[in-house]
Amino acid sequence: MKTILFLHAGAELYGADRILLNLVTQLNPHDFHPIVVLPTEGPLVAELRRHHVEVHVIDYPILRRKYFNPRGMLRYAGQYRWSCRQIAALLKHQDVAIIHANTLAVWEGIYLKRLLRAKLVWHVHEIITSPRIVFLATSLMVGRFANQIVAVSKEVRDHLVSSKLVNPRKIRVVYNGVDTNKFKPMPVSTSLQAEFQVTSDDIVIGMVGRINAWKGQITLLQAMVPLLKENPRLKLIFIGGVFAGEEQRQRDLEAAIAHTRVASQVRLKDFRNDLPSVYQLFDVFVLPSTNPDPLPTVVLEAMASGKPIVGFRHGGVIEMVQDGLNGFLATPVDGDDLTRCIQELVANDGLRAKMGAASRTRAVQCYSPQKFIRAFTDIYNQQ
């Protein structure tokens, strides 16, 4: 049996968090012993413990913008060394064979690889476009120290290779899996309709995603305003919270909604754990990321839930959405084109139903959790 140490950038239940949860809970317990060490308490900790996964919380630094200055780099270096030694001490009686670093923001695997004499599998969920120095630095570290790089999409792989610092032969593309038994078409909850103040006669455009600089909530709001003004039956729902310390982003979005004159048709809710039911409220799912999104889990979940998808034509979405089959891809980052794509679905009930069914079929065929687990089992066995 191989012991695998999993390191991750947070303890919430957004996309990469849920992918980690799916992975560690679905591995064959006769072949692998997963140990998860997280930098903070959060709902992911509780979920892992509920599944009887060994999990510890040690405050290790995550590569964030706040460290991108001389004082921040010194603070990061000090915290990094101390926390890595804490993790190594915690695991001194464990024969850790593999370290799985989940996201580019987690660099602790580099030092722990030496301290624990383990192999490093670096699971890359990001496409970093700016600042370029961070892209080059992360590419350098991944290319030099990872024994195996796993990219969540071909777009992620190609972006890493474009740095000329990563050997493409070290990269394997493994698409994330989505639980199509959990995320599936089902009746709409009347209690959720009441909570969100929508009716069965409404047409609901929905988005799920953390409120940050590039997920595109403001872009979607601006694209939706003319449609909302034209059609009082049309509703827009945002689901998502913010990183601690970035609460101003939510206040800015709230202010933007208030100034639209269609605020009564817009709902803004924090992140929640009943997403399989929430997706059923949506008639169309939109993810308008203004930067390339590597392989957004929420799109997979919405597809499995039988929803047509609208997004911009960049990032991993172009591998998930077949333009004209299970959704539409708009020109990046063209708000008018985004409006056009959404309107085409709003105006055509039959097209929504046809594309939603195609989304469900594609999710089941291409993004099964079984394929995902088989791929990682193979990777771990090769280390």
Buried (B, 14 or more C-beta within 10 A) or exposed (E): EBBBBBBBBBBBBBBBBBBBBBBBBBBEEEEBBBBBBBBBEBBBBEBBEEEEBBBBBBEBBBBEEEBEEEEBEEBBEEBBEBBBEBBBEBBEEEEBBBBBBBBBBBBBBBBBBEBBEBBBBBBBBBBBBEEEEBBBBBBEBBBEBBBBBBBBBBBBBBBBBEBEBBEEEBBBBBBBBBBBEEBBBEEBBEEBBEEBEBEEEBBBBBBBBBBBEBBBBBBBBBBBBEBBEEBEEBBBBBBBBBEEEEEEBBEEBBEBBEEBEBBEBBBBBEBEEEBBBBBBBBBBBBBBBBBBBBBBBBBBBBBBBBBBBBBBBBBBBBBBBBBEBBBBBBBBBBBEBBBBBBBBBBEEEEBBEBBBBBBBBBBBEBBBBEBBBEBBBEBBEEB
